[in-house]
């Protein structure tokens, strides 16, 4: 009996010890589940910011620097993580396509894009949309027909009315022409919708003036150096040109550089974008007019639209930002 009582006592002590140990140290399975839960919560907290990418053509054009400023303002207001990507040049279409591919692989939440081409970016953007990435189109419109054919749908567009803006810019110099005058147009990238719309607007304004003869329409691909060379070629064939409409200020500045180099002072120059250097040229009389299309507002609205879409809010198919005609009188007010 004593031996059995001793064994019972030892057994009770061992059981008590095990119970105390289990209470202090949960089972490995329970510990792993708790850790996984905590890791998930921490991961959700760290990843709570939406990743929205802004894809622009380049940062060599001050217009896109202003666009980024607007996007950064939206980033601060909304508490998102803004990823800014650009091509080396405005003609770097393949580079923009590669950037979108990278963003798809990075699994960003949304892409806000100012495409260099109105058609070439559509297939890769469809791939992004299929990956559940929200798409917002700003600045240069993606081609609606190609979008429909490929199946890229419900992409809001934010920009200015490029045709109307170009019309106002070209009309300002057109109204100053009261005798027979030859005129030239420097176009943007011909695969870009905004370039085509600006050419249409300028042609409409010039057509209204019977004194105007458009003798040259050449692309300088939005570039300042290319515009210098193209303007030189145009004037070598038509030295008596009296006015030039340029589809952006970078090309207008290139044209002005050529005119300065050959000391031609009485050529009217119209631009588009309201870059700081263009405004200085207007103040000195080397340029007559430009259009402020509020690049910062486009960038700001693009990010806000993307954020709203991520929260399930449908956006208007088209949103037009107001434009301002900038002349010397407007600058002196």
Residue, then its C-alpha position, 0 to 999 in steps of 0.5 A: x500500500x505504501x508503494x502504491x501511495x508513493x507512486x500515486x503521489x509522484x504521478x500527481x506531481x508530474x501531472x501538475x508540473x505538466x499542466x503548469x508548463x503548458x499554461x506558461x508555454x502554449x503548444x508550438x501550433x498555437x504559437x505559429x498561428x498567433x505569429x502568422x496573424x500578427x505578421x498579417x496585421x503588420x503586413x496590412x498596416x505597412x501595405x495600407x497605402x495604395x501604390x499609384x504610378x504616374x507614367x509620363x513621356x519625359x522630364x526634359x520638358x518642364x511641362x511634365x515637371x509641373x505635371x509631377x508637382x500636381x501629382x505630388x500634391x495629390x499624393x500628400x493629400x491622399x496618403x498614397x505612395x506615388x511612383x513616377x516613371x518617365x521615358x528618356x525622350x517624348x519619342x521613347x514609346x518602347x521605353x514607356x511600354x517597358x515601364x508599364x510592363x514593370x509596373x504590372x510585375x510590381x503589382x501596382x494598384x493604378x497607373x495614370x499615364x500620359x502616353x507618347x503614342x495614342x495607339x502603341x501603349x494600348x495593348x500593354x495597358x489592356x494587359x495591366x487592366x486585365x491584371x486588375x490595375x486601374x488605368x487613367x489617361x491624361x494629357x494625350x488621348x488614347x485612341x478610342x477606336x483602338x481601345x474598343x477593338x482591343x478591349x481596353x474599357x472604362x478608362x477616364x481621360x483628363x486633358x484640355x481641348x487641344x483643338x480649341x486651345x490651338x485655335x485660340x493660339x493660332x487665331x491670336x497671331x492670325x488676327x495680326x495678319x492683314x496682308x498676304x502672308x505665308x505661314x508654317x506649322x510645326x507639328x508634334x508626334x504624328x501618332x499622338x492625338x493631341x498633336x493632331x488636334x492642335x494641327x487641326x485647331x491651327x489650320x481652322x484659325x488660319x483658314x478663317x484669314x484669307x490673307x494666310x497661305x500655309x506653305x509648310x507643315x512639318x513635325x519636330x516631335x515636340x523637341x527644341x533641337x529638332x524644331x531648330x533644324x526643321x525651321x531652318x529647312x522650312x525657311x530655306x525653302x520659304x524665306x518670306x514666311x511671316x508666322x509660325x504656329x508651334x504645337x508646343x513651347x519647346x518647338x516654339x523655343x527651337x524656332x525662335x533660336x533659329x530666327x535669332x540666329x539669322x536675325x529674323x525679327x518680324x516673324x510671329x510665333x505662337x506656342x502651347x504650354x506656357x513654359x517659363x522660358x516661353x513666357x520670357x520670350x513673350x515678354x521680350x516680344x520674340x513670341x506672341x502667345x502660348x496656352x496654359x493647359x495647367x499641367x499640374x491640374x492634370x497630374x493632380x486630377x489624374x491621381x485623384x481619379x485613380x484613388x477614387x476608382x480604387x475605392x469603387x467610384x466611377x469617374x466621368x469618361x472625359x474631363x477637360x481642364x480650363x485653358x488660359x491664353x497667355x499674351x504680353x498683355x495678360x502677363x502685364x496684368 
